[in-house]
Amino acid sequence: MSYPDLEPYFQTLTDITDNIALINTQYEADHEKDFKHLADFFEKLKAIPWENSDEKYFKLFSSYFTFHGKIIEEIIREAREILNPDKRLYLKKLVTYKKSMDEYFSELKKRRKSSAAA
């Protein structure tokens, strides 16, 4: 399996996340499009068998992915403080995404552990 170069791969995710963060601003944005990009990226990410990558690569992937999760948490925290009723739907979508992310990453680490033990 050929794995992506992680720096540009996660730069794409960072760019998408930067657009998602606009839910906490007064700036115009196409939130539907941005959340669709995030969902599409996540689906493609989940299709890659990261658990089969070598140890060093997996640690770097985990670092990038964990950092992304922290950024999402920060966006959620800020959105809750702002409490913009017009953006409530997007906050809910982001919370759902974060839960899915956490569940996926937990399962990925379990698969990684079990494949290493095999």
Phi, psi and omega in degrees: 000133176264120181263151181290154171293120192291325183298306178292329179300310181282342173294322175299316178295323177297318179297318178296316181296322176300321177292322178297322182299343179293351175296342181262015181231174176270358183288147177289139177203158176262084185298323179300314180296316182296317179291328175294317177299318179297314179297318179296316179299315181297319178297318178293321178300316182293338182281347181273131181281069182303329183296342180267359181284164180290165188302312182298316180296316181296321178296319178293315175305312181299321179296311178299314184294319178296319178298317177303316179299320178295322178295317178298317177302319180294319177298318179296314180301314180296318180297323178292326178290320181287321180050051176282112184299333179290341183251005183304318180301320181288326175298316178299318178299320182291321177296318177297318177300314181299317178298318179297319177302311182297317179297315179300313184294323177297314178295322178299315179296323176296315178298320179297315181296317182289326178287331177288328181282338183283000000 
